[in-house]
């Protein structure tokens, strides 16, 4: 099955669901995804180079110790609550922040947890501004319509 009009994740899921295959080989990806297969390979080989720090060189490890996990979890819960709100474009930045925090926790790198936390705080301010503007404009509209 050639996946011309599918997203990469849909095409890879279809390849993985094939009962004949035990694994997805590089050649399978190139062949079955057509011209996009090479871009998928480039992404797969480039992505590990984005990791926060070389192995065994974590930064600010005090931000990823056992005591900090509760605070990190609570903040991610707040960000996750914002994710489910029906706010236009209000979920991208909190999701990105959660991803950065998760990357930092996985790599035991507090620097990435801090970057994710700062991104999360910025996203909360932006979402609060959007909600404030929506509520204010709704009140103004209703006051002009019925007042």
C-alpha positions in Angstrom: 0.0 0.0 0.0 1.5 3.3 -1.1 0.8 6.2 1.3 0.7 9.3 -0.9 -2.1 11.2 0.9 -1.4 10.0 4.5 0.5 11.7 7.2 3.8 10.1 8.2 2.3 8.7 11.4 -0.6 7.2 9.5 1.7 5.6 6.9 4.0 4.2 9.5 1.1 2.8 11.5 -0.2 1.1 8.4 3.2 -0.3 7.7 3.6 -1.5 11.3 0.1 -3.1 11.2 1.2 -5.3 8.2 1.2 -8.8 9.7 4.0 -9.9 7.3 6.5 -7.4 8.7 8.3 -7.9 12.0 10.0 -4.5 11.8 10.0 -1.4 9.6 13.3 -1.4 7.6 14.7 1.8 6.1 14.1 0.5 2.6 10.4 -0.2 3.5 10.0 3.4 4.6 11.6 4.8 1.4 9.7 2.5 -0.9 6.3 2.7 0.7 6.4 6.4 1.4 7.6 7.3 -2.0 9.5 10.6 -2.1 8.6 11.4 1.5 10.4 8.4 2.8 13.8 10.1 2.6 12.5 13.1 4.6 11.2 10.6 7.2 14.7 9.1 7.5 16.3 12.5 7.7 14.0 13.4 10.5 14.7 10.1 12.3 18.4 10.5 12.1 18.4 14.3 12.9 16.0 14.1 15.9 18.4 12.5 18.3 20.8 15.4 17.8 18.3 17.7 19.3 18.5 16.1 22.7 19.4 18.5 25.4 22.9 17.4 26.6 25.4 14.7 25.8 25.0 11.6 27.9 26.2 11.8 31.5 26.3 15.6 31.4 23.0 16.8 32.8 22.4 20.4 33.8 20.7 21.6 37.0 20.0 18.1 38.2 18.3 19.5 41.3 15.3 20.4 39.1 14.8 16.7 38.2 15.2 15.0 41.6 12.5 13.1 43.4 11.4 16.1 45.4 10.9 18.3 42.3 8.8 15.7 40.6 5.6 16.7 42.4 6.0 20.4 41.5 6.8 19.4 37.9 3.8 17.1 37.8 1.5 19.8 39.2 2.6 22.3 36.7 2.2 19.8 33.8 -1.3 19.2 35.2 -2.1 22.9 34.9 -0.8 22.9 31.4 -2.8 19.8 30.5 -5.9 21.4 31.8 -5.3 24.4 29.5 -4.8 21.9 26.6 -8.4 20.6 26.9 -10.0 24.0 26.9 -11.6 25.0 23.6 -9.4 28.0 23.1 -8.4 28.8 19.5 -4.7 28.0 19.1 -4.5 27.7 22.9 -3.1 24.2 23.0 0.1 24.3 20.9 2.3 26.3 23.2 1.3 24.4 26.4 1.8 21.1 24.6 5.2 22.2 23.4 6.1 23.2 27.0 5.0 19.8 28.3 7.2 18.2 25.7 10.2 20.2 26.7 9.6 19.4 30.4 9.2 15.7 29.6 12.4 15.7 27.6 14.2 17.3 30.5 12.8 14.8 32.9 13.7 11.9 30.6 17.3 13.2 30.2 17.6 14.2 33.8 18.4 17.7 32.5 17.0 20.5 34.6 18.0 23.1 32.0 15.3 21.7 29.7 12.8 21.5 32.5 13.5 25.2 33.2 13.1 26.1 29.5 9.9 24.1 29.4 8.6 25.7 32.5 9.4 29.2 31.1 7.6 28.3 27.9 4.7 27.0 29.9 4.4 30.2 31.9 4.5 32.3 28.7 1.8 30.0 27.3 -0.4 30.5 30.4 -0.1 34.3 30.1 -1.0 34.2 26.4 -4.0 31.9 27.0 -5.1 34.1 29.9 -4.9 37.1 27.6 -6.9 35.4 24.9 -9.6 34.3 27.4 -9.7 37.8 28.8 -10.1 39.3 25.4 -12.8 36.8 24.5 -14.7 37.4 27.7 -14.3 41.2 27.4 -15.5 41.2 23.8 -18.5 39.0 24.6 -19.5 41.3 27.4 -19.2 44.3 25.2 -21.1 42.7 22.4 -23.9 41.6 24.8 -24.1 45.0 26.4 -24.5 46.7 23.0 -27.0 44.1 21.9 -29.2 44.2 24.9 -28.3 47.4 26.6 
